[in-house]
Amino acid sequence: MMKYLIVGLGNIGAEYENTRHNIGFKMADALAADAGASFESGRYASVAQFKYRGNPVTLIKPTTFMNLSGKAVSYWLKEENIPVENLMVCVDDLALPFGVIRIRQNGSEAGHNGLKNITEMLGTQQYARLRFGIGNDFAKGHQVDFVLGKWSFEELKRIGERTKVTTEALYSFITNGVQRTMNTFNGK
């Protein structure tokens, strides 16, 4: 039996709902719904807890805003006594086409402020990330508007099917580890 921390990154508040930057929250919501777990208010985060194949899972959506996500991640790793190798952070990625997922065992933050803060707070880049492609269909100088913009109607129609895949990938991470999950899900 191993304990896991799954983190969906996003920003709290109605104005950020259904924005591309909040796909981490959507992935967390999809996993919680599938696992029959519900979120409650906790320290620095909305928290849901469940067991998957005997493994206790803590699922969080930080309430600290994206750029301070590391505060919540650091707190919940310590609070639940979870090793950093059992951490998976779900995040948006501009470099990937819409809906494509890429899992990495570690690596750079690729300009993502949420990941930058987590790396800073943990003092390491050695944690897994599940990146969800949001595409990069924006005019030069309009990256922030695009990232914080709402999903298009076409994208919204496909989010449900794509988050089913991310839920499967997260279950795989819990049971098979990051390496096998990468081999199975990358590029899907």
WOLIN-V867982 format. One line per field, one symbol per residue. ss: DSSP state (H for helix, E for strand, L for the rest). psi: psi as a letter, one per 40 degrees, with the letter a starting at -180 (. if undefined). Layout:
ss->???
psi->???
This chain:
ss->LLLEEEEELLLLLHHHLLEHHHHHHHHHHHHHHHHLLLLEEELLEEEEEEEELLEEEEEEEELLLHHHHHHHHHHHHHHHLLLHHHEEEEEEELLLLLLLEEEELLLLLLLLHHHHHHHHHHLLLLLEEEEEELLLLLLLLLHHHHHLLELLHHHHHHHHHHHHHHHHHHHHHHHHHHHHHHHHHLLL
psi->hiiihhhhiaiiideeifideeddddddddddddefiiiihaheihhiiihhfehhhhhihieeidefdddddddddddefhidefhhhhiihdeiihehihhidaaiefehdddddddddefiegiiihhhheafgiihefdddddeiiiidddddedddddddddddddddddeidddddddehe.
